[in-house]
Amino acid sequence: VMDLSAAWPGWKLPTATPPTRITQVTMDNERTFFPLRSNYTFTRRPKTLRIQFATPGFEYQTTHLHLVRLEGVDTSWHQLDGVSHMEYANLANGYYTFLVKRVAGRQQSSPASITFRVQEPWYTYLADNWDYLVGSV
């Protein structure tokens, strides 16, 4: 086995895992947010919220381990192997912070984060469920 740094002394091997990035946020499989900001406010509660992420240089590996956490929902980190997205359903009104980091051996990338607020007004529930309201009356 040849040591690459000895063969090419000017070539610097990365000493740390590159930072993970959030690449796309999709609400209800139809509205995609790009370019990304660090925070969002949703005035309608998303039925589904899909957050995609990548670690540059590792996108095409068949095995890649990420740790994800949605503060406000999760109490611990979840491991995802070979998956580059996380999906959440029926989030209640409130503040959330999504965190993701790549694990490579004993190293971890710095976490990427996105903060969002779900702030659906009370009257949109009635407007969306008009049949229910009329039936109740």
Secondary structure, 3 states (H helix, E strand, C coil): CCCHHHHCCCCCCCCCCCCCEEEEEEECCCEEECCCCCEEEECCCCCEEEEEEECCCCCCCCCCEEEEEEECCCCCCEEEECCCEEEEECCCCEEEEEEEEEEECCEECCCEEEEEEECCCHHHHHHHCHHHHHHHC
